[in-house]
């Protein structure tokens, strides 16, 4: 399930480093030097990705179209 979730979330346009954060991976974009210096948890990006995933699953179950509403960033 995790592999399918990660693959399909990327297919929906989510950046790989956000998928890694959601799955709590420490390799790839979060491994090595990048993981040492970048401590962001990408809260807004994770929230938007999970909302998009929920819309995707809802559309699959209900047989409709996805209705993704972008989350506006707060400055």
N, C-alpha and C positions, 0 to 999 in steps of 0.2 A: 504494500500500500504506500509506503514512504517513497519508493522509487517512482511509482506511477504519479503520486501527488507532485513530487519535485519536477518530473518531466513535463507533466501537463501544465503546471504553473509557469514554467519557462515557455511552453508553447503559447500560453496566453499573453506573454510579453513581460513577465516579471524578470528583473535582472538576477543573474546567478548569485550575486552576493546576498541579495534579499532572501532568495530561496534557502541558501545556506544558513542564514540567520534563523529563519523559521524552523528549519530542521535541526538547528543547534549543531551544525557541523563546524569543525575547527580546522579543516583543510581547505585546499583550493584558494579562494579569495581571502579567507580569514587565517590562513596558515603562514608560517614564516615571519618575515619582517613586517609584512602588511598587517598581520594579526597583532603584532606587538604595538605598532603605532596607531592603528585605527581601532578604537574601542567603541565606536558607534554601534548602537543596537537597532538603528534604522526604524524607529517606532512608526513614523508616518508611512514609510514605504511598506512595512510589514502589515500595518492596518489596511492600507489600500489593497495589497495583494490578497489578503484574507477575505476582504469584502468582494473582490473580483472572483475569488474561488467560490465563495458562497453563492454568488449570482450564477456562476457557471453550473454548479451542482443543482441549484434550484431549476435552472432552465432544462437540464437533463431530465430531472424528475418530473417536472410539470409539462415538458414538451414545448416550451416557449423560447423566446429570444432572451439573451442576456441583457440586463439593463444596468450597465456599469456607470456609476456616477463618480467622476473623479473627486477625490478629497482635496480641498484647497489647503495650501500650506499657510500656516499662521506665521507672520513675520515677527 
